């Protein structure tokens, strides 16, 4: 085995790599370990541009589809790290994405991470995420979806409120629940307010 490892080292430079289990827990490490491809670079730049274009009275909705394990969560967490941590934007290694970050405001964009599979319904998960973003109790929030997004939009003022919807990191299987209709409704509501919503779909 040692002989094989030595041969590998003769061909390539082996670097230490720390595995991340929760991409949202450590934004700096999430950002530094993300590897851009031509496709993900263009996609990330487009999402940042869409967020820049969000103005009061008109939001945006995006979706990222792919099989489990292809990197959707890392992409969402990297996007979150960029928009919510202006001090980390200089560490973006991709020039195309880095150029787009210059159009973001030098402020911490508020981000709510909706973790599918942590509650019985998507509405409950959304309420928990918004409450966490504002450090409030769920009972203090309106349960009606339109009123909830309007509340979040008004509370963030001139900054767009960012909602990211992903499967909870501790789940090993997809969420056996049909949330498509509700996600579509959320996307339409978001477009009426100062809200940017992005959803990761397993297929």
MDTraj code that builds the backbone (N, CA, C; nanometers):
import mdtraj as md
import numpy as np

residues = "UNK UNK UNK UNK UNK UNK UNK UNK UNK UNK UNK UNK UNK UNK UNK UNK UNK UNK UNK UNK UNK UNK UNK UNK UNK UNK UNK UNK UNK UNK UNK UNK UNK UNK UNK UNK UNK UNK UNK UNK UNK UNK UNK UNK UNK UNK UNK UNK UNK UNK UNK UNK UNK UNK UNK UNK UNK UNK UNK UNK UNK UNK UNK UNK UNK UNK UNK UNK UNK UNK UNK UNK UNK UNK UNK UNK UNK UNK UNK UNK UNK UNK UNK UNK UNK UNK UNK UNK UNK UNK UNK UNK UNK UNK UNK UNK UNK UNK UNK UNK UNK UNK UNK UNK UNK UNK UNK UNK UNK UNK UNK UNK UNK UNK UNK UNK UNK UNK UNK UNK UNK UNK UNK UNK UNK UNK UNK UNK UNK UNK UNK UNK UNK UNK UNK UNK UNK UNK UNK UNK UNK UNK UNK UNK UNK UNK UNK UNK UNK UNK UNK UNK UNK UNK UNK UNK UNK UNK UNK UNK UNK UNK UNK UNK UNK UNK UNK UNK UNK UNK UNK UNK UNK UNK UNK UNK UNK UNK UNK UNK UNK UNK UNK UNK UNK UNK UNK UNK UNK UNK UNK UNK UNK UNK UNK UNK UNK UNK UNK UNK UNK UNK UNK".split()
xyz = np.array([
    [0.0836, -0.1205, 0.0000],
    [0.0000, 0.0000, 0.0000],
    [0.0868, 0.1250, 0.0000],
    [0.1938, 0.1191, 0.0798],
    [0.2838, 0.2343, 0.0881],
    [0.3477, 0.2624, -0.0469],
    [0.3774, 0.1560, -0.1183],
    [0.4405, 0.1707, -0.2496],
    [0.3470, 0.2413, -0.3474],
    [0.2172, 0.2065, -0.3417],
    [0.1178, 0.2689, -0.4300],
    [0.1059, 0.4177, -0.3989],
    [0.1020, 0.4516, -0.2693],
    [0.0923, 0.5921, -0.2295],
    [0.2119, 0.6718, -0.2789],
    [0.3294, 0.6109, -0.2734],
    [0.4490, 0.6793, -0.3204],
    [0.4410, 0.7063, -0.4704],
    [0.3882, 0.6105, -0.5459],
    [0.3732, 0.6282, -0.6910],
    [0.2733, 0.7378, -0.7227],
    [0.1635, 0.7445, -0.6457],
    [0.0640, 0.8493, -0.6655],
    [0.1278, 0.9859, -0.6437],
    [0.2082, 0.9986, -0.5390],
    [0.2736, 1.1253, -0.5083],
    [0.3734, 1.1662, -0.6160],
    [0.4255, 1.0689, -0.6901],
    [0.5156, 1.1006, -0.8011],
    [0.4416, 1.1652, -0.9175],
    [0.3110, 1.1385, -0.9271],
    [0.2311, 1.1868, -1.0395],
    [0.1558, 1.3150, -1.0081],
    [0.1040, 1.3264, -0.8875],
    [0.0236, 1.4425, -0.8514],
    [0.0644, 1.4935, -0.7137],
    [0.0298, 1.6165, -0.6870],
    [0.0532, 1.6742, -0.5548],
    [-0.0691, 1.6470, -0.4684],
    [-0.0501, 1.5713, -0.3624],
    [-0.1599, 1.5355, -0.2740],
    [-0.1717, 1.6418, -0.1652],
    [-0.2892, 1.7042, -0.1588],
    [-0.3111, 1.8085, -0.0598],
    [-0.4066, 1.7591, 0.0478],
    [-0.3937, 1.8116, 0.1693],
    [-0.4838, 1.7774, 0.2773],
    [-0.6203, 1.8390, 0.2500],
    [-0.7229, 1.7649, 0.2797],
    [-0.8593, 1.8137, 0.2570],
    [-0.9448, 1.7817, 0.3783],
    [-1.0098, 1.8821, 0.4317],
    [-1.0982, 1.8632, 0.5461],
    [-1.2416, 1.8524, 0.4979],
    [-1.3041, 1.7414, 0.5307],
    [-1.4422, 1.7194, 0.4887],
    [-1.5363, 1.8060, 0.5718],
    [-1.6328, 1.8690, 0.5038],
    [-1.7318, 1.9515, 0.5717],
    [-1.8653, 1.8782, 0.5703],
    [-1.9243, 1.8630, 0.6874],
    [-2.0523, 1.7935, 0.6970],
    [-2.1696, 1.8915, 0.6983],
    [-2.1459, 2.0110, 0.7489],
    [-2.2491, 2.1144, 0.7502],
    [-2.1909, 2.2383, 0.6836],
    [-2.2239, 2.2571, 0.5560],
    [-2.1641, 2.3654, 0.4784],
    [-2.2012, 2.5035, 0.5316],
    [-2.3150, 2.5138, 0.5984],
    [-2.3606, 2.6443, 0.6455],
    [-2.2998, 2.6837, 0.7803],
    [-2.2366, 2.5887, 0.8480],
    [-2.1839, 2.6156, 0.9818],
    [-2.0560, 2.6995, 0.9789],
    [-1.9730, 2.6802, 0.8763],
    [-1.8448, 2.7502, 0.8685],
    [-1.8299, 2.8168, 0.7315],
    [-1.8858, 2.9373, 0.7160],
    [-1.8862, 3.0039, 0.5850],
    [-1.7479, 3.0196, 0.5212],
    [-1.6485, 3.0534, 0.6006],
    [-1.5151, 3.0754, 0.5435],
    [-1.4577, 2.9469, 0.4841],
    [-1.4718, 2.8347, 0.5555],
    [-1.4218, 2.7068, 0.5050],
    [-1.5049, 2.6596, 0.3858],
    [-1.6351, 2.6844, 0.3930],
    [-1.7220, 2.6483, 0.2807],
    [-1.6790, 2.7206, 0.1544],
    [-1.6493, 2.8489, 0.1673],
    [-1.6081, 2.9296, 0.0530],
    [-1.4718, 2.8861, 0.0004],
    [-1.3790, 2.8588, 0.0893],
    [-1.2425, 2.8248, 0.0480],
    [-1.2325, 2.6861, -0.0141],
    [-1.3257, 2.5963, 0.0182],
    [-1.3188, 2.4606, -0.0363],
    [-1.4066, 2.4408, -0.1590],
    [-1.4804, 2.5452, -0.1989],
    [-1.5681, 2.5280, -0.3156],
    [-1.4870, 2.5359, -0.4446],
    [-1.5073, 2.4368, -0.5319],
    [-1.4382, 2.4328, -0.6613],
    [-1.5359, 2.4713, -0.7718],
    [-1.5051, 2.5787, -0.8420],
    [-1.5914, 2.6255, -0.9507],
    [-1.5601, 2.5524, -1.0809],
    [-1.6662, 2.5197, -1.1528],
    [-1.6523, 2.4740, -1.2906],
    [-1.7043, 2.5862, -1.3787],
    [-1.6922, 2.5716, -1.5078],
    [-1.7432, 2.6746, -1.5986],
    [-1.8932, 2.6953, -1.5773],
    [-1.9653, 2.5846, -1.5537],
    [-2.1101, 2.5925, -1.5360],
    [-2.1467, 2.6560, -1.4027],
    [-2.0836, 2.6108, -1.2931],
    [-2.1194, 2.6653, -1.1621],
    [-2.0727, 2.8100, -1.1470],
    [-1.9659, 2.8464, -1.2152],
    [-1.9201, 2.9857, -1.2129],
    [-2.0250, 3.0764, -1.2761],
    [-2.0753, 3.0359, -1.3921],
    [-2.1771, 3.1140, -1.4614],
    [-2.3058, 3.1186, -1.3804],
    [-2.3422, 3.0048, -1.3197],
    [-2.4645, 2.9980, -1.2407],
    [-2.4553, 3.0872, -1.1171],
    [-2.3426, 3.0818, -1.0482],
    [-2.3250, 3.1637, -0.9285],
    [-2.3284, 3.3127, -0.9641],
    [-2.2619, 3.3495, -1.0726],
    [-2.2611, 3.4892, -1.1164],
    [-2.4023, 3.5358, -1.1516],
    [-2.4804, 3.4480, -1.2146],
    [-2.6183, 3.4825, -1.2503],
    [-2.7054, 3.5015, -1.1264],
    [-2.6872, 3.4172, -1.0278],
    [-2.7645, 3.4298, -0.9041],
    [-2.7296, 3.5598, -0.8322],
    [-2.6015, 3.5924, -0.8277],
    [-2.5594, 3.7170, -0.7625],
    [-2.6174, 3.8368, -0.8363],
    [-2.6147, 3.8320, -0.9698],
    [-2.6703, 3.9408, -1.0503],
    [-2.8204, 3.9538, -1.0261],
    [-2.8894, 3.8403, -1.0126],
    [-3.0337, 3.8430, -0.9864],
    [-3.0621, 3.9034, -0.8495],
    [-2.9779, 3.8724, -0.7521],
    [-2.9952, 3.9296, -0.6186],
    [-2.9724, 4.0802, -0.6209],
    [-2.8732, 4.1237, -0.6972],
    [-2.8450, 4.2666, -0.7102],
    [-2.9653, 4.3387, -0.7704],
    [-3.0341, 4.2733, -0.8626],
    [-3.1471, 4.3347, -0.9320],
    [-3.2748, 4.3403, -0.8485],
    [-3.2775, 4.2630, -0.7397],
    [-3.3975, 4.2614, -0.6561],
    [-3.4160, 4.3987, -0.5906],
    [-3.5316, 4.4550, -0.6093],
    [-3.5630, 4.5855, -0.5516],
    [-3.6921, 4.5744, -0.4727],
    [-3.7173, 4.6718, -0.3914],
    [-3.8418, 4.6722, -0.3132],
    [-3.9615, 4.6637, -0.4075],
    [-4.0453, 4.5652, -0.3854],
    [-4.1635, 4.5479, -0.4683],
    [-4.1465, 4.4457, -0.5779],
    [-4.0273, 4.3873, -0.5906],
    [-4.0078, 4.2849, -0.6931],
    [-3.8929, 4.1949, -0.6589],
    [-3.9217, 4.0678, -0.6293],
    [-3.8179, 3.9739, -0.5901],
    [-3.7782, 3.8821, -0.7021],
    [-3.7146, 3.7694, -0.6674],
    [-3.6688, 3.6726, -0.7665],
    [-3.6704, 3.5332, -0.7069],
    [-3.6866, 3.4341, -0.7924],
    [-3.6874, 3.2944, -0.7488],
    [-3.5988, 3.2120, -0.8413],
    [-3.5164, 3.1250, -0.7823],
    [-3.4254, 3.0401, -0.8577],
    [-3.4366, 2.8968, -0.8088],
    [-3.4024, 2.8011, -0.8955],
    [-3.4029, 2.6601, -0.8566],
    [-3.2763, 2.5933, -0.9071],
    [-3.2270, 2.5000, -0.8274],
    [-3.1073, 2.4235, -0.8615],
    [-3.1439, 2.2762, -0.8521],
    [-3.1409, 2.2065, -0.9645],
    [-3.1839, 2.0671, -0.9671],
    [-3.0665, 1.9736, -0.9937],
    [-3.0747, 1.8544, -0.9371],
    [-2.9702, 1.7546, -0.9594],
    [-2.9845, 1.6419, -0.8602],
    [-2.9185, 1.5296, -0.8882],
    [-2.9259, 1.4157, -0.7987],
    [-2.8555, 1.4462, -0.6669],
    [-2.8926, 1.3734, -0.5624],
    [-2.8294, 1.3909, -0.4324],
    [-2.6795, 1.3637, -0.4430],
    [-2.6012, 1.4505, -0.3802],
    [-2.4573, 1.4296, -0.3772],
    [-2.3787, 1.4995, -0.4859],
    [-2.4472, 1.5748, -0.5748],
    [-2.3741, 1.6401, -0.6842],
    [-2.3171, 1.7762, -0.6440],
    [-2.3527, 1.8249, -0.5261],
    [-2.2945, 1.9510, -0.4793],
    [-2.3909, 2.0672, -0.4659],
    [-2.5210, 2.0401, -0.4648],
    [-2.6189, 2.1488, -0.4556],
    [-2.6080, 2.2228, -0.3222],
    [-2.5928, 2.1477, -0.2138],
    [-2.5849, 2.2098, -0.0816],
    [-2.4604, 2.2968, -0.0682],
    [-2.3495, 2.2490, -0.1227],
    [-2.2253, 2.3280, -0.1171],
    [-2.2411, 2.4563, -0.1988],
    [-2.3091, 2.4470, -0.3114],
    [-2.3338, 2.5649, -0.3935],
    [-2.4192, 2.6662, -0.3174],
    [-2.5292, 2.6204, -0.2574],
    [-2.6174, 2.7096, -0.1824],
    [-2.5430, 2.7745, -0.0650],
    [-2.4636, 2.6936, 0.0058],
    [-2.3899, 2.7461, 0.1207],
    [-2.2830, 2.8459, 0.0782],
    [-2.2229, 2.8236, -0.0377],
    [-2.1228, 2.9175, -0.0897],
    [-2.1891, 3.0489, -0.1276],
    [-2.3047, 3.0402, -0.1916],
    [-2.3816, 3.1603, -0.2238],
    [-2.4167, 3.2358, -0.0958],
    [-2.4610, 3.1624, 0.0058],
    [-2.4947, 3.2237, 0.1337],
    [-2.3735, 3.2915, 0.1968],
    [-2.2594, 3.2243, 0.1923],
    [-2.1368, 3.2805, 0.2502],
    [-2.0982, 3.4111, 0.1824],
    [-2.1146, 3.4158, 0.0508],
    [-2.0774, 3.5354, -0.0255],
    [-2.1685, 3.6533, 0.0074],
    [-2.2986, 3.6281, 0.0079],
    [-2.3920, 3.7409, 0.0249],
    [-2.4060, 3.7852, 0.1702],
    [-2.3894, 3.6932, 0.2641],
    [-2.4105, 3.7296, 0.4039],
    [-2.2825, 3.7694, 0.4771],
    [-2.1679, 3.7531, 0.4109],
    [-2.0402, 3.7865, 0.4740],
    [-1.9546, 3.8720, 0.3801],
    [-1.9771, 4.0024, 0.3768],
    [-1.9015, 4.0881, 0.2845],
    [-1.7511, 4.0822, 0.3069],
    [-1.7089, 4.0493, 0.4291],
    [-1.5660, 4.0425, 0.4579],
    [-1.4984, 3.9219, 0.3921],
    [-1.5778, 3.8257, 0.3440],
    [-1.5219, 3.7068, 0.2799],
    [-1.5180, 3.7165, 0.1277],
    [-1.5797, 3.8178, 0.0714],
    [-1.5920, 3.8245, -0.0743],
    [-1.4580, 3.8358, -0.1455],
    [-1.3600, 3.8926, -0.0805],
    [-1.2272, 3.9040, -0.1416],
    [-1.1614, 3.7673, -0.1569],
    [-1.2139, 3.6651, -0.0889],
    [-1.1558, 3.5311, -0.0952],
    [-1.2146, 3.4455, -0.2074],
    [-1.3097, 3.4999, -0.2823],
    [-1.3679, 3.4255, -0.3944],
    [-1.2598, 3.4030, -0.4994],
    [-1.2352, 3.2776, -0.5344],
    [-1.1249, 3.2434, -0.6237],
    [-1.1599, 3.2545, -0.7719],
    [-1.2874, 3.2531, -0.8039],
    [-1.3284, 3.2605, -0.9444],
    [-1.3434, 3.4066, -0.9856],
    [-1.2756, 3.4469, -1.0907],
    [-1.2746, 3.5879, -1.1318],
    [-1.4122, 3.6353, -1.1770],
    [-1.4867, 3.5497, -1.2466],
    [-1.6196, 3.5866, -1.2957],
    [-1.7144, 3.6126, -1.1781],
    [-1.7131, 3.5228, -1.0805],
    [-1.7967, 3.5388, -0.9617],
    [-1.7480, 3.6570, -0.8794],
    [-1.6181, 3.6677, -0.8640],
    [-1.5619, 3.7775, -0.7859],
    [-1.5995, 3.9127, -0.8414],
    [-1.6019, 3.9232, -0.9738],
    [-1.6404, 4.0491, -1.0373],
    [-1.7850, 4.0848, -1.0035],
    [-1.8711, 3.9835, -0.9994],
    [-2.0120, 4.0074, -0.9686],
    [-2.0353, 4.0516, -0.8258],
    [-1.9498, 4.0066, -0.7337],
    [-1.9686, 4.0434, -0.5931],
    [-1.9477, 4.1922, -0.5687],
    [-1.8762, 4.2601, -0.6585],
    [-1.8523, 4.4033, -0.6412],
    [-1.9813, 4.4851, -0.6521],
    [-2.0849, 4.4249, -0.7109],
    [-2.2123, 4.4954, -0.7254],
    [-2.3037, 4.4765, -0.6043],
    [-2.2644, 4.3847, -0.5140],
    [-2.3413, 4.3664, -0.3915],
    [-2.3114, 4.4801, -0.2945],
    [-2.4056, 4.5118, -0.2113],
    [-2.3825, 4.6135, -0.1100],
    [-2.2875, 4.5594, -0.0042],
    [-2.2055, 4.6444, 0.0499],
    [-2.1078, 4.6030, 0.1501],
    [-2.1759, 4.5851, 0.2861],
    [-2.2751, 4.4998, 0.2854],
    [-2.3516, 4.4728, 0.4065],
    [-2.3837, 4.3242, 0.4149],
    [-2.4276, 4.2814, 0.5306],
    [-2.4627, 4.1416, 0.5529],
    [-2.6067, 4.1183, 0.5088],
    [-2.6243, 4.0517, 0.3956],
    [-2.7595, 4.0208, 0.3500],
    [-2.8199, 3.9154, 0.4445],
    [-2.9419, 3.9380, 0.4927],
    [-3.0049, 3.8399, 0.5826],
    [-3.0435, 3.7136, 0.5061],
    [-3.0065, 3.5985, 0.5617],
    [-3.0328, 3.4699, 0.4959],
    [-3.1065, 3.3767, 0.5909],
    [-3.2134, 3.3156, 0.5418],
    [-3.2872, 3.2140, 0.6173],
    [-3.2697, 3.0804, 0.5460],
    [-3.2204, 2.9801, 0.6180],
    [-3.2021, 2.8470, 0.5616],
    [-3.3182, 2.7575, 0.6020],
    [-3.4000, 2.7213, 0.5040],
    [-3.5129, 2.6316, 0.5275],
    [-3.4632, 2.4884, 0.5069],
    [-3.4684, 2.4081, 0.6128],
    [-3.4169, 2.2712, 0.6065],
    [-3.5318, 2.1720, 0.5961],
    [-3.5519, 2.1240, 0.4750],
    [-3.6609, 2.0291, 0.4510],
    [-3.6326, 1.8969, 0.5222],
    [-3.7350, 1.8461, 0.5886],
    [-3.7206, 1.7195, 0.6598],
    [-3.7022, 1.7351, 0.8084],
    [-3.6974, 1.8587, 0.8574],
    [-3.6793, 1.8816, 1.0008],
    [-3.8122, 1.9001, 1.0739],
    [-3.9184, 1.9302, 0.9997],
    [-4.0513, 1.9469, 1.0583],
    [-4.1516, 1.8665, 0.9767],
    [-4.2752, 1.8675, 1.0211],
    [-4.3785, 1.7909, 0.9521],
    [-4.4150, 1.8522, 0.8179],
    [-4.4106, 1.9856, 0.8081],
    [-4.4507, 2.0525, 0.6849],
    [-4.3472, 2.1568, 0.6442],
    [-4.3501, 2.1939, 0.5179],
    [-4.2607, 2.2974, 0.4672],
    [-4.2920, 2.4320, 0.5311],
    [-4.4187, 2.4581, 0.5574],
    [-4.4568, 2.5846, 0.6217],
    [-4.3917, 2.5974, 0.7589],
    [-4.3931, 2.4890, 0.8363],
    [-4.3297, 2.4912, 0.9683],
    [-4.1791, 2.5141, 0.9562],
    [-4.1184, 2.4528, 0.8550],
    [-3.9734, 2.4693, 0.8336],
    [-3.9406, 2.6122, 0.7927],
    [-4.0267, 2.6716, 0.7107],
    [-4.0071, 2.8108, 0.6694],
    [-4.0200, 2.9050, 0.7886],
    [-4.1206, 2.8823, 0.8702],
    [-4.1404, 2.9662, 0.9890],
    [-4.0197, 2.9570, 1.0828],
    [-3.9677, 2.8368, 1.1016],
    [-3.8518, 2.8174, 1.1884],
    [-3.7298, 2.8902, 1.1333],
    [-3.7126, 2.8864, 1.0002],
    [-3.5977, 2.9513, 0.9370],
    [-3.6052, 3.1030, 0.9487],
    [-3.7241, 3.1587, 0.9239],
    [-3.7418, 3.3038, 0.9335],
    [-3.7243, 3.3491, 1.0783],
    [-3.7798, 3.2730, 1.1727],
    [-3.7648, 3.3063, 1.3145],
    [-3.6174, 3.3052, 1.3538],
    [-3.5430, 3.2065, 1.3039],
    [-3.4007, 3.1993, 1.3339],
    [-3.3222, 3.3151, 1.2756],
    [-3.3577, 3.3559, 1.1549],
    [-3.2883, 3.4666, 1.0887],
    [-3.3056, 3.5976, 1.1641],
    [-3.4222, 3.6160, 1.2235],
    [-3.4510, 3.7409, 1.2953],
    [-3.4396, 3.7260, 1.4474],
    [-3.3984, 3.6069, 1.4918],
    [-3.3864, 3.5790, 1.6351],
    [-3.5176, 3.6099, 1.7079],
    [-3.6226, 3.5516, 1.6540],
    [-3.7564, 3.5685, 1.7092],
    [-3.8158, 3.4318, 1.7403],
    [-3.9301, 3.4324, 1.8067],
    [-4.0054, 3.3101, 1.8297],
    [-4.1017, 3.2896, 1.7126],
    [-4.1255, 3.1649, 1.6776],
    [-4.2180, 3.1340, 1.5682],
    [-4.3554, 3.1928, 1.5956],
    [-4.3960, 3.1937, 1.7223],
    [-4.5270, 3.2454, 1.7598],
    [-4.5437, 3.3944, 1.7301],
    [-4.4330, 3.4646, 1.7100],
    [-4.4381, 3.6080, 1.6813],
    [-4.4582, 3.6362, 1.5326],
    [-4.4523, 3.5328, 1.4504],
    [-4.4606, 3.5502, 1.3055],
    [-4.5992, 3.5182, 1.2525],
    [-4.6398, 3.5841, 1.1429],
    [-4.7673, 3.5481, 1.0788],
    [-4.7538, 3.4123, 1.0104],
    [-4.8544, 3.3287, 1.0201],
    [-4.8479, 3.1947, 0.9610],
    [-4.8871, 3.1941, 0.8140],
    [-4.9573, 3.2970, 0.7699],
    [-4.9936, 3.3095, 0.6294],
    [-4.8674, 3.3376, 0.5478],
    [-4.8455, 3.2624, 0.4396],
    [-4.7206, 3.2727, 0.3636],
    [-4.6971, 3.4118, 0.3060],
    [-4.8001, 3.4706, 0.2475],
    [-4.7829, 3.6030, 0.1887],
    [-4.7515, 3.7073, 0.2960],
    [-4.8220, 3.6990, 0.4073],
    [-4.7961, 3.7923, 0.5167],
    [-4.6571, 3.7703, 0.5761],
    [-4.6122, 3.6445, 0.5793],
    [-4.4802, 3.6122, 0.6334],
    [-4.3697, 3.6733, 0.5478],
    [-4.3798, 3.6568, 0.4158],
    [-4.2775, 3.7130, 0.3273],
    [-4.2830, 3.8650, 0.3245],
    [-4.4030, 3.9201, 0.3357],
    [-4.4152, 4.0655, 0.3436],
    [-4.3505, 4.1170, 0.4716],
    [-4.3726, 4.0462, 0.5817],
    [-4.3125, 4.0824, 0.7099],
    [-4.1601, 4.0798, 0.6993],
    [-4.1061, 3.9724, 0.6414],
    [-3.9611, 3.9591, 0.6288],
    [-3.9037, 4.0688, 0.5409],
    [-3.9744, 4.1000, 0.4327],
    [-3.9306, 4.2042, 0.3404],
    [-3.9264, 4.3403, 0.4090],
    [-4.0275, 4.3695, 0.4856],
    [-4.0328, 4.4985, 0.5551],
    [-3.9271, 4.5072, 0.6648],
    [-3.9000, 4.3956, 0.7308],
    [-3.8051, 4.3958, 0.8422],
    [-3.6610, 4.4165, 0.7943],
    [-3.6290, 4.3725, 0.6718],
    [-3.4927, 4.3877, 0.6216],
    [-3.4697, 4.5225, 0.5538],
    [-3.5756, 4.6011, 0.5391],
    [-3.5599, 4.7345, 0.4820],
    [-3.5200, 4.7321, 0.3353],
    [-3.4095, 4.8015, 0.3032],
    [-3.3703, 4.8115, 0.1631],
    [-3.2860, 4.6932, 0.1166],
    [-3.2536, 4.6009, 0.2063],
    [-3.1791, 4.4810, 0.1669],
    [-3.2756, 4.3681, 0.1336],
    [-3.2505, 4.2934, 0.0275],
    [-3.3360, 4.1786, -0.0020],
    [-3.3235, 4.0727, 0.1077],
    [-3.4329, 4.0048, 0.1359],
    [-3.4312, 3.8933, 0.2296],
    [-3.4098, 3.7666, 0.1485],
    [-3.3074, 3.6896, 0.1838],
    [-3.2700, 3.5698, 0.1075],
    [-3.3209, 3.4451, 0.1783],
    [-3.3949, 3.3619, 0.1055],
    [-3.4446, 3.2349, 0.1583],
    [-3.3844, 3.1215, 0.0755],
    [-3.3147, 3.0309, 0.1403],
    [-3.2562, 2.9148, 0.0740],
    [-3.3261, 2.7895, 0.1254],
    [-3.3747, 2.7079, 0.0342],
    [-3.4476, 2.5857, 0.0707],
    [-3.3652, 2.4647, 0.0282],
    [-3.3291, 2.3820, 0.1256],
    [-3.2453, 2.2655, 0.0978],
    [-3.2880, 2.1517, 0.1893],
    [-3.2511, 2.0292, 0.1522],
    [-3.2758, 1.9152, 0.2396],
    [-3.1814, 1.9236, 0.3584],
    [-3.2314, 1.8942, 0.4774],
    [-3.1496, 1.8989, 0.5985],
    [-3.0246, 1.8130, 0.5807],
    [-2.9103, 1.8640, 0.6239],
    [-2.7820, 1.7971, 0.6012],
    [-2.7729, 1.6605, 0.6686],
    [-2.8455, 1.6404, 0.7797],
    [-2.8342, 1.5132, 0.8508],
    [-2.9170, 1.4018, 0.7870],
    [-3.0010, 1.4350, 0.6893],
    [-3.0827, 1.3332, 0.6239],
    [-3.0025, 1.2603, 0.5175],
    [-3.0162, 1.1287, 0.5124],
    [-2.9450, 1.0482, 0.4138],
    [-3.0330, 1.0149, 0.2938],
    [-3.1624, 1.0366, 0.3059],
    [-3.2551, 1.0086, 0.1966],
    [-3.3361, 1.1334, 0.1641],
    [-3.3958, 1.1345, 0.0468],
    [-3.4770, 1.2482, 0.0071],
    [-3.6012, 1.2575, 0.0955],
    [-3.6586, 1.3767, 0.1007],
    [-3.7784, 1.3983, 0.1816],
    [-3.8985, 1.3421, 0.1064],
    [-3.9649, 1.2442, 0.1670],
    [-4.0802, 1.1794, 0.1030],
    [-4.2051, 1.2636, 0.1263],
    [-4.2089, 1.3776, 0.0617],
    [-4.3191, 1.4724, 0.0809],
    [-4.3292, 1.5576, -0.0445],
    [-4.4490, 1.5796, -0.0925],
    [-4.4666, 1.6574, -0.2143],
    [-4.4806, 1.8058, -0.1805],
    [-4.3726, 1.8807, -0.1975],
    [-4.3733, 2.0234, -0.1658],
    [-4.3769, 2.1121, -0.2899],
    [-4.3893, 2.0509, -0.4062],
    [-4.3802, 2.1257, -0.5312],
    [-4.4782, 2.2413, -0.5428],
    [-4.6029, 2.2167, -0.5103],
    [-4.7061, 2.3206, -0.5223],
    [-4.6757, 2.4372, -0.4289],
    [-4.6400, 2.4050, -0.3053],
    [-4.6119, 2.5093, -0.2071],
    [-4.4853, 2.5875, -0.2436],
    [-4.3851, 2.5186, -0.2957],
    [-4.2633, 2.5872, -0.3387],
    [-4.2924, 2.6824, -0.4542],
    [-4.3780, 2.6386, -0.5451],
    [-4.4174, 2.7250, -0.6559],
    [-4.4924, 2.8473, -0.6075],
    [-4.5771, 2.8279, -0.5066],
    [-4.6512, 2.9393, -0.4487],
    [-4.5557, 3.0383, -0.3813],
    [-4.4577, 2.9853, -0.3090],
    [-4.3581, 3.0709, -0.2441],
    [-4.2801, 3.1529, -0.3458],
    [-4.2458, 3.0899, -0.4571],
    [-4.1709, 3.1594, -0.5615],
    [-4.2504, 3.2763, -0.6181],
    [-4.3786, 3.2551, -0.6396],
    [-4.4635, 3.3620, -0.6929],
    [-4.4817, 3.4745, -0.5916],
    [-4.4961, 3.4384, -0.4646],
    [-4.5104, 3.5409, -0.3611],
    [-4.3822, 3.6217, -0.3478],
    [-4.2682, 3.5530, -0.3523],
    [-4.1388, 3.6209, -0.3375],
    [-4.1195, 3.7286, -0.4422],
    [-4.1701, 3.7048, -0.5617],
    [-4.1525, 3.8013, -0.6710],
    [-4.2274, 3.9319, -0.6462],
    [-4.3216, 3.9299, -0.5518],
    [-4.3981, 4.0511, -0.5223],
    [-4.3356, 4.1347, -0.4111],
    [-4.2332, 4.0796, -0.3491],
    [-4.1698, 4.1497, -0.2374],
    [-4.0186, 4.1567, -0.2575],
    [-3.9507, 4.2142, -0.1595],
    [-3.8059, 4.2288, -0.1653],
    [-3.7403, 4.1001, -0.1158],
    [-3.7703, 3.9907, -0.1845],
    [-3.7275, 3.8577, -0.1394],
    [-3.6620, 3.7817, -0.2545],
    [-3.5511, 3.7179, -0.2235],
    [-3.4839, 3.6266, -0.3181],
    [-3.4929, 3.4872, -0.2595],
    [-3.5554, 3.3961, -0.3324],
    [-3.5696, 3.2599, -0.2847],
    [-3.5029, 3.1634, -0.3816],
    [-3.4261, 3.0686, -0.3271],
    [-3.3577, 2.9685, -0.4096],
    [-3.3831, 2.8305, -0.3500],
    [-3.4143, 2.7357, -0.4360],
    [-3.4528, 2.6022, -0.3928],
    [-3.3627, 2.4974, -0.4566],
    [-3.3146, 2.4026, -0.3761],
    [-3.2380, 2.2885, -0.4275],
    [-3.3321, 2.1697, -0.4385],
    [-3.3418, 2.1149, -0.5580],
    [-3.4306, 2.0024, -0.5844],
    [-3.3489, 1.8766, -0.6111],
    [-3.3880, 1.7645, -0.5483],
    [-3.3090, 1.6412, -0.5631],
    [-3.3192, 1.5783, -0.7014],
    [-3.4249, 1.6069, -0.7736],
    [-3.4349, 1.5532, -0.9099],
    [-3.5339, 1.6356, -0.9878],
])
top = md.Topology()
chain = top.add_chain()
for i, resn in enumerate(residues, 1):
    res = top.add_residue(resn, chain, resSeq=i)
    for name in ("N", "CA", "C"):
        top.add_atom(name, md.element.get_by_symbol(name[0]), res)
traj = md.Trajectory(xyz[None], top)
